[in-house]
């Protein structure tokens, strides 16, 4: 990832935005340990270690990044090294929690901790900052992360194109007699070969396993005439994630499967068509669910229609009944209705971005059932 791309993805003004949001929320400080929030703010993809790494963003005053001395070179080499943030190393015999506390005002009243902070670290901060109320930082960070910048959308486009290329390879991997696990290993290799830095997940659900939305690749042998659900995703060097589901069959699929697959395509299209600014996520969910229910398959669609995506594979906004927060341009999420009646199942998933007047699909490989000869 080049310097210009890094600067666009992780601009230095994000620190100021976090600081302003902390003040509006009545927080004295935000503490971010390794995870997606720290990477979002600084670009530093820090290791999850028992040694404390923590970005401290006071509501007033200068932010600083506490790092184990062993990790100081990595922090300096990361985008965080080019930010207006002091890097504060600590040695093996130091207490980094006391170090953080010593640099904050006395009597700090309310502090936000990263949602992904380890419990043992949160407890150490509770002891180091006695009397301070601890709240999740997600309340502050979600408002910043949920609306993607133009650079973030471009990163998600690149991720979508990369996972599309993997799906185009899959017909060559599907042969009668191969197991789900064998195919899954080849898909994982292809995910890396097509530009991802890491494989996040590989689902290869053949026959009855396709009726389990989160089926793990098994030693089940793939047989002709059985539909196969392939749901795959990874993280790009940028940190931004891909996620796309397509459906395959070796030879002619069952007629009952083709009947509900047509309904599923209609439902997925209806949900994508419903995406636009001002629409509630629950309305997008209903657009897909209503089509499926009207065709008599309502009980076989039992998960939400989608989830947000960015530096995490699952993040806000969630496309589900009860979520009435209006969509805004820049929000990115999956649209993935499924029908799972039993002997087989199907799901069609695209990542979409809400635009000024509708939505842009970031996955463009065919949504038709792919029949492999």
C-alpha positions as CSV (number, residue, x, y, z in Angstrom):
1,X,0.0,0.0,0.0
2,X,1.6,3.2,-1.2
3,X,2.1,6.3,1.0
4,X,-0.5,8.3,-0.9
5,X,-3.1,5.6,-0.4
6,X,-2.2,5.2,3.2
7,X,-2.6,8.9,3.8
8,X,-6.0,8.9,2.1
9,X,-7.2,5.8,4.1
10,X,-5.9,7.0,7.4
11,X,-5.9,10.8,7.4
12,X,-4.3,12.6,10.3
13,X,-7.5,14.6,11.0
14,X,-9.2,11.5,12.4
15,X,-7.4,12.0,15.7
16,X,-9.1,15.4,15.9
17,X,-12.5,13.9,15.1
18,X,-12.2,11.4,17.8
19,X,-11.2,14.1,20.3
20,X,-14.2,16.3,19.3
21,X,-16.6,13.3,19.5
22,X,-15.2,12.5,22.9
23,X,-16.0,16.0,24.1
24,X,-19.5,15.9,22.7
25,X,-20.1,12.6,24.5
26,X,-18.9,14.0,27.8
27,X,-15.8,11.8,27.9
28,X,-12.5,12.7,29.5
29,X,-10.6,10.3,27.3
30,X,-10.8,7.5,24.7
31,X,-8.5,4.5,25.1
32,X,-8.0,2.3,22.1
33,X,-6.0,-0.9,22.2
34,X,-5.1,-3.0,19.1
35,X,-8.0,-3.7,16.9
36,X,-10.1,-2.0,14.1
37,X,-10.7,1.2,16.0
38,X,-6.9,1.8,16.6
39,X,-6.2,1.0,13.0
40,X,-9.0,3.3,11.8
41,X,-7.6,6.3,13.7
42,X,-3.9,5.8,13.2
43,X,-3.3,3.2,10.5
44,X,-1.3,1.1,13.0
45,X,-2.3,-2.6,12.7
46,X,-0.8,-3.4,16.1
47,X,-0.4,-6.9,17.4
48,X,-2.8,-8.2,20.0
49,X,-0.4,-8.9,22.9
50,X,-0.4,-9.3,26.7
51,X,1.8,-6.2,26.7
52,X,-0.3,-3.1,26.5
53,X,-0.4,-1.0,23.4
54,X,-2.9,1.9,23.8
55,X,-3.8,5.1,22.0
56,X,-5.0,7.7,24.5
57,X,-7.1,10.5,23.1
58,X,-8.0,13.0,25.8
59,X,-11.0,15.3,25.2
60,X,-8.5,18.1,25.8
61,X,-4.8,17.9,25.5
62,X,-2.5,16.0,23.2
63,X,-3.0,12.3,22.3
64,X,-0.3,9.8,22.8
65,X,0.4,6.2,21.9
66,X,1.8,3.9,24.7
67,X,3.7,1.0,23.2
68,X,6.0,-1.8,24.5
69,X,9.6,-0.8,23.7
70,X,9.8,-4.1,21.7
71,X,7.0,-2.8,19.4
72,X,8.3,0.8,19.1
73,X,10.0,0.2,15.7
74,X,6.8,-1.2,14.3
75,X,4.7,1.7,15.6
76,X,7.3,4.2,14.1
77,X,7.2,2.5,10.7
78,X,3.4,2.4,10.6
79,X,1.2,5.4,9.6
80,X,1.0,6.3,13.3
81,X,4.7,7.3,13.1
82,X,3.7,10.2,10.8
83,X,0.9,11.5,12.9
84,X,1.0,14.3,15.5
85,X,0.9,11.8,18.3
86,X,3.7,11.2,20.8
87,X,4.9,7.6,20.9
88,X,5.6,6.6,24.6
89,X,7.5,3.4,25.0
90,X,7.5,1.4,28.2
91,X,10.0,-1.2,29.5
92,X,9.4,-4.7,30.8
93,X,9.5,-3.6,34.5
94,X,7.2,-0.6,34.0
95,X,3.5,-0.5,34.7
96,X,1.9,0.8,31.5
97,X,-1.5,1.3,33.1
98,X,0.0,3.5,35.7
99,X,1.9,5.3,32.9
100,X,-1.3,6.1,31.1
101,X,-3.0,7.3,34.4
102,X,0.0,9.5,35.2
103,X,-0.4,11.4,31.9
104,X,-4.1,12.0,32.4
105,X,-5.7,14.7,34.6
106,X,-6.3,13.8,38.2
107,X,-9.9,12.8,39.0
108,X,-10.8,11.7,35.5
109,X,-14.5,11.0,35.5
110,X,-15.5,9.1,32.4
111,X,-13.4,7.1,30.0
112,X,-14.3,5.1,26.9
113,X,-12.5,1.8,26.3
114,X,-12.2,0.1,22.9
115,X,-15.0,-2.4,22.4
116,X,-12.4,-5.1,21.5
117,X,-10.2,-4.4,24.6
118,X,-9.4,-7.5,26.6
119,X,-11.3,-7.8,29.8
120,X,-8.0,-8.1,31.8
121,X,-6.8,-4.8,30.4
122,X,-10.1,-3.1,31.2
123,X,-9.8,-4.3,34.8
124,X,-6.2,-3.0,35.0
125,X,-7.4,0.4,33.8
126,X,-10.2,0.3,36.4
127,X,-7.6,-0.1,39.1
128,X,-5.3,2.5,37.6
129,X,-8.1,5.1,37.2
130,X,-10.1,4.6,40.4
131,X,-13.5,6.2,40.4
132,X,-13.6,6.7,36.6
133,X,-16.7,5.4,34.9
134,X,-15.9,3.0,32.0
135,X,-18.1,3.0,28.9
136,X,-17.6,1.4,25.4
137,X,-15.8,3.5,22.9
138,X,-18.2,2.1,20.2
139,X,-20.6,4.9,21.0
140,X,-18.0,7.4,19.7
141,X,-16.3,5.3,17.1
142,X,-19.4,4.0,15.3
143,X,-20.4,7.5,14.1
144,X,-17.0,8.0,12.6
145,X,-16.5,4.5,11.0
146,X,-20.0,3.9,9.7
147,X,-19.9,6.4,6.9
148,X,-17.0,5.5,4.6
149,X,-14.8,8.1,2.9
150,X,-14.2,8.1,-0.8
151,X,-10.8,6.4,-0.2
152,X,-12.5,3.7,2.0
153,X,-15.1,3.0,-0.7
154,X,-12.3,2.6,-3.2
155,X,-10.6,0.2,-0.9
156,X,-13.8,-1.8,-0.6
157,X,-14.2,-1.8,-4.4
158,X,-10.7,-3.3,-4.7
159,X,-11.6,-5.9,-2.1
160,X,-14.9,-6.7,-4.0
161,X,-13.1,-7.0,-7.3
162,X,-10.5,-9.3,-5.7
163,X,-13.1,-11.7,-4.2
164,X,-15.0,-11.7,-7.6
165,X,-11.8,-13.0,-9.2
166,X,-11.8,-15.8,-6.7
167,X,-15.4,-16.7,-7.5
168,X,-14.5,-16.9,-11.2
169,X,-11.9,-19.5,-10.3
170,X,-14.3,-21.7,-8.4
171,X,-15.9,-23.7,-11.3
172,X,-12.4,-25.1,-12.0
173,X,-12.1,-26.3,-8.4
174,X,-15.4,-28.2,-8.3
175,X,-15.1,-31.8,-9.3
176,X,-17.1,-34.8,-8.3
177,X,-15.4,-36.8,-5.6
178,X,-13.5,-33.8,-4.1
179,X,-14.4,-32.9,-0.5
180,X,-15.5,-29.6,0.8
181,X,-12.3,-29.3,2.7
182,X,-10.2,-29.9,-0.4
183,X,-12.1,-27.3,-2.3
184,X,-11.9,-24.9,0.7
185,X,-8.1,-25.2,0.8
186,X,-7.8,-24.3,-2.8
187,X,-10.2,-21.3,-2.4
188,X,-8.1,-20.1,0.5
189,X,-5.0,-20.2,-1.7
190,X,-6.9,-18.3,-4.4
191,X,-8.0,-15.6,-2.0
192,X,-4.3,-14.8,-1.2
193,X,-3.3,-15.2,-4.9
194,X,-5.9,-12.6,-5.9
195,X,-4.5,-9.9,-3.7
196,X,-5.8,-10.4,-0.1
197,X,-3.4,-10.2,2.8
198,X,-5.4,-12.7,4.9
199,X,-8.2,-15.2,4.5
200,X,-11.1,-14.4,6.9
201,X,-13.4,-17.3,6.2
202,X,-14.3,-20.0,3.6
203,X,-17.7,-21.7,3.6
204,X,-18.2,-24.5,1.1
205,X,-21.6,-26.0,1.9
206,X,-22.7,-28.8,-0.4
207,X,-26.1,-30.6,-0.4
208,X,-27.6,-30.5,3.1
209,X,-24.6,-28.4,4.4
210,X,-25.8,-25.6,2.2
211,X,-28.8,-25.3,4.5
212,X,-26.4,-24.3,7.3
213,X,-25.5,-20.6,6.7
214,X,-22.2,-21.0,8.7
215,X,-21.2,-24.5,7.7
216,X,-17.5,-25.3,8.0
217,X,-15.8,-27.1,5.2
218,X,-16.0,-30.8,6.0
219,X,-14.8,-34.1,4.6
220,X,-18.2,-34.5,2.9
221,X,-17.7,-35.5,-0.8
222,X,-19.3,-33.2,-3.3
223,X,-21.7,-35.1,-5.5
224,X,-23.3,-34.2,-8.9
225,X,-26.7,-32.7,-8.8
226,X,-26.2,-31.2,-5.3
227,X,-26.1,-27.4,-5.0
228,X,-23.1,-25.8,-3.3
229,X,-23.1,-22.5,-1.4
230,X,-19.7,-20.8,-1.4
231,X,-19.3,-17.8,0.9
232,X,-15.8,-16.3,1.1
233,X,-14.0,-13.3,2.3
234,X,-10.6,-11.9,3.3
235,X,-8.8,-8.7,4.3
236,X,-6.8,-6.7,1.8
237,X,-3.4,-5.1,2.5
238,X,-5.3,-1.9,3.2
239,X,-7.2,-3.7,6.0
240,X,-10.5,-3.5,4.3
241,X,-12.5,-6.6,3.9
242,X,-14.3,-8.6,1.2
243,X,-17.4,-10.9,1.5
244,X,-19.4,-12.5,-1.3
245,X,-21.6,-15.5,-1.7
246,X,-22.4,-17.4,-4.9
247,X,-24.0,-20.7,-5.7
248,X,-22.8,-23.6,-7.8
249,X,-23.9,-27.1,-8.9
250,X,-22.0,-29.9,-10.7
251,X,-24.5,-31.0,-13.3
252,X,-28.2,-30.4,-13.3
253,X,-29.7,-29.1,-10.0
254,X,-33.0,-30.3,-8.5
255,X,-36.2,-28.6,-9.8
256,X,-37.3,-27.6,-6.3
257,X,-34.0,-25.8,-5.8
258,X,-34.3,-23.9,-9.1
259,X,-37.8,-22.7,-8.0
260,X,-36.6,-21.1,-4.8
261,X,-33.4,-19.9,-6.4
262,X,-35.4,-17.7,-8.7
263,X,-37.3,-16.3,-5.7
264,X,-34.0,-15.6,-4.0
265,X,-32.6,-13.7,-7.0
266,X,-35.8,-11.5,-7.0
267,X,-35.5,-10.9,-3.2
268,X,-31.8,-9.9,-3.4
269,X,-32.6,-7.5,-6.3
270,X,-35.5,-6.0,-4.4
271,X,-33.3,-5.3,-1.4
272,X,-30.6,-3.7,-3.4
273,X,-33.2,-1.6,-5.2
274,X,-34.5,-0.4,-1.8
275,X,-31.1,1.1,-0.7
276,X,-31.0,4.8,-0.8
277,X,-30.3,7.7,1.6
278,X,-33.0,8.1,4.2
279,X,-34.3,4.6,4.0
280,X,-34.2,2.6,7.3
281,X,-32.1,-0.6,7.2
282,X,-35.1,-2.5,8.4
283,X,-36.9,-1.5,5.2
284,X,-34.1,-3.0,3.1
285,X,-34.4,-6.2,5.2
286,X,-38.2,-6.2,4.6
287,X,-37.8,-5.7,0.9
288,X,-36.0,-9.1,0.7
289,X,-38.1,-10.8,3.4
290,X,-41.4,-9.9,1.8
291,X,-40.5,-11.4,-1.5
292,X,-39.4,-14.6,0.1
293,X,-42.4,-14.8,2.4
294,X,-44.9,-14.2,-0.4
295,X,-43.4,-17.1,-2.3
296,X,-44.0,-19.4,0.7
297,X,-40.4,-19.6,1.9
298,X,-40.5,-17.2,4.8
299,X,-39.7,-19.7,7.5
300,X,-36.6,-20.7,5.6
301,X,-35.0,-17.2,5.8
302,X,-34.0,-16.9,9.4
303,X,-31.1,-14.4,9.5
304,X,-30.7,-10.7,9.0
305,X,-30.4,-9.4,5.4
306,X,-27.0,-7.8,5.9
307,X,-24.1,-6.4,8.0
308,X,-21.8,-3.4,7.6
309,X,-18.3,-4.0,6.4
310,X,-15.0,-2.1,6.4
311,X,-12.0,-2.8,8.6
312,X,-14.1,-5.6,10.1
313,X,-16.1,-8.2,8.2
314,X,-19.1,-7.5,10.5
315,X,-19.7,-3.9,11.7
316,X,-22.5,-1.3,11.7
317,X,-24.9,-0.7,10.1
318,X,-26.8,-4.0,10.5
319,X,-29.6,-4.6,8.0
320,X,-32.2,-6.1,10.3
321,X,-35.7,-5.5,11.6
322,X,-35.7,-2.9,14.3
323,X,-32.8,-0.8,12.9
324,X,-34.5,2.5,12.0
325,X,-31.4,4.7,11.8
326,X,-31.6,6.1,8.2
327,X,-29.0,5.1,5.7
328,X,-26.6,7.7,4.5
329,X,-24.2,8.0,1.6
330,X,-21.0,6.1,2.3
331,X,-22.5,3.4,4.4
332,X,-21.3,0.0,3.2
333,X,-23.0,-3.3,4.0
334,X,-23.9,-6.7,2.6
335,X,-27.2,-7.6,1.1
336,X,-27.5,-11.4,1.5
337,X,-30.9,-13.0,1.8
338,X,-30.9,-16.8,1.9
339,X,-33.4,-19.6,1.7
340,X,-32.6,-22.9,3.5
341,X,-35.4,-25.4,3.2
342,X,-33.4,-28.5,4.2
343,X,-32.0,-30.9,1.6
344,X,-30.0,-27.9,0.3
345,X,-29.9,-24.1,0.6
346,X,-28.9,-20.9,-1.2
347,X,-27.7,-17.4,-0.4
348,X,-26.7,-14.5,-2.7
349,X,-24.5,-11.8,-1.2
350,X,-23.1,-8.6,-2.6
351,X,-21.4,-5.7,-0.7
352,X,-23.1,-2.5,-1.6
353,X,-22.5,1.2,-0.8
354,X,-25.3,3.7,-0.3
355,X,-24.8,6.5,-2.7
356,X,-26.4,10.0,-3.1
357,X,-29.3,8.5,-5.0
358,X,-29.3,4.7,-4.6
359,X,-26.6,2.1,-4.2
360,X,-23.5,0.8,-5.9
361,X,-22.8,-3.0,-5.9
362,X,-19.2,-3.8,-5.3
363,X,-19.5,-7.4,-6.4
364,X,-20.3,-8.0,-10.0
365,X,-19.6,-11.6,-10.8
366,X,-22.8,-13.4,-12.0
367,X,-25.5,-14.0,-9.5
368,X,-27.0,-16.8,-11.6
369,X,-26.5,-20.3,-10.4
370,X,-23.3,-21.5,-12.0
371,X,-23.7,-25.0,-13.4
372,X,-20.4,-26.8,-13.8
373,X,-20.3,-29.5,-16.5
